[in-house]
């Protein structure tokens, strides 16, 4: 329910953007060291996504879609991240790939 979840969707997106700004000020980011083959920015996004890993029965998901002000976990990851140019850059997302959004189509809230 987009109307019900709009405020929370904006909060998720804004929180990720603020987190990116803060992370870019850390020594870990500035050092740029790969760990496990992942850059600091890749680890940032992976950490966010892993925090939303969940399994739900279909009937629970249906109920929450009708009553919860939060989007399902999958969309709390895919929605915001697909709109962040730093995500595209970190993972080499290109035009035509599922997570791609052109700069003109990417959301900006500030």
C-alpha positions as CSV (number, residue, x, y, z in Angstrom):
1,X,0.0,0.0,0.0
2,X,2.1,2.9,-1.3
3,X,0.0,5.6,0.4
4,X,0.3,3.9,3.8
5,X,4.1,3.2,3.5
6,X,5.1,6.4,1.8
7,X,6.5,8.1,5.0
8,X,8.4,5.0,6.0
9,X,9.8,4.6,2.4
10,X,11.1,8.2,2.5
11,X,12.6,7.5,5.9
12,X,14.4,4.4,4.7
13,X,15.7,6.2,1.6
14,X,16.8,9.3,3.6
15,X,18.5,7.1,6.3
16,X,20.5,5.3,3.7
17,X,21.6,8.6,2.1
18,X,22.6,10.1,5.4
19,X,24.4,6.9,6.2
20,X,26.4,7.1,3.0
21,X,27.4,10.7,3.7
22,X,28.6,9.7,7.2
23,X,30.3,6.6,6.0
24,X,32.3,8.6,3.4
25,X,33.9,10.5,6.3
26,X,35.3,7.4,8.0
27,X,38.8,6.1,7.8
28,X,37.6,2.8,6.5
29,X,36.0,4.4,3.5
30,X,38.9,6.8,2.8
31,X,41.4,3.9,3.1
32,X,39.4,2.0,0.4
33,X,40.7,-1.4,1.4
34,X,38.9,-4.4,-0.1
35,X,37.9,-7.1,2.4
36,X,36.7,-10.4,1.1
37,X,36.9,-8.9,-2.4
38,X,34.4,-6.1,-1.5
39,X,35.1,-2.4,-1.4
40,X,34.0,-0.4,1.6
41,X,30.9,1.0,-0.3
42,X,29.9,-2.5,-1.4
43,X,30.1,-3.6,2.2
44,X,28.0,-0.7,3.3
45,X,25.2,-1.6,0.9
46,X,25.6,-5.3,1.6
47,X,25.3,-4.6,5.4
48,X,22.1,-2.7,4.8
49,X,20.6,-5.5,2.6
50,X,21.6,-8.3,5.0
51,X,19.8,-6.5,7.8
52,X,16.5,-7.0,6.0
53,X,16.9,-10.8,5.3
54,X,13.7,-12.4,6.4
55,X,11.3,-15.2,5.5
56,X,7.5,-14.9,5.8
57,X,4.7,-17.2,5.1
58,X,2.6,-15.9,2.2
59,X,-0.5,-15.4,4.4
60,X,1.6,-13.2,6.8
61,X,2.9,-11.1,3.9
62,X,-0.6,-10.7,2.5
63,X,-1.9,-9.4,5.9
64,X,1.0,-7.0,6.3
65,X,0.6,-5.7,2.8
66,X,-2.9,-4.6,3.8
67,X,-2.2,-3.3,7.3
68,X,1.5,-2.4,7.8
69,X,2.9,1.1,7.2
70,X,6.2,-0.5,6.2
71,X,7.0,-2.0,2.7
72,X,8.0,-5.6,2.7
73,X,11.6,-6.2,3.5
74,X,12.5,-7.0,-0.1
75,X,11.3,-3.6,-1.3
76,X,12.9,-1.8,1.6
77,X,16.2,-2.9,0.0
78,X,15.4,-3.0,-3.8
79,X,13.4,0.3,-3.8
80,X,15.9,2.7,-2.2
81,X,19.1,1.0,-3.5
82,X,18.0,1.0,-7.1
83,X,17.7,4.8,-6.8
84,X,21.2,5.5,-5.4
85,X,24.0,6.3,-8.0
86,X,26.6,5.2,-5.5
87,X,25.0,1.8,-5.4
88,X,25.1,1.6,-9.2
89,X,28.8,2.6,-9.2
90,X,29.7,0.3,-6.3
91,X,28.4,-2.8,-8.1
92,X,28.8,-1.7,-11.7
93,X,25.0,-1.7,-12.4
94,X,24.5,-0.8,-16.1
95,X,21.6,0.4,-18.2
96,X,19.2,-2.5,-18.9
97,X,19.9,-4.4,-15.7
98,X,17.1,-4.8,-13.1
99,X,18.6,-2.4,-10.5
100,X,19.4,0.3,-13.0
101,X,17.7,3.8,-12.9
102,X,19.0,6.6,-15.0
103,X,20.1,9.7,-13.2
104,X,16.9,11.5,-14.4
105,X,14.8,8.6,-12.9
106,X,16.6,8.3,-9.6
107,X,14.8,9.8,-6.6
108,X,16.2,12.7,-4.8
109,X,14.7,14.0,-1.6
110,X,17.2,16.7,-0.6
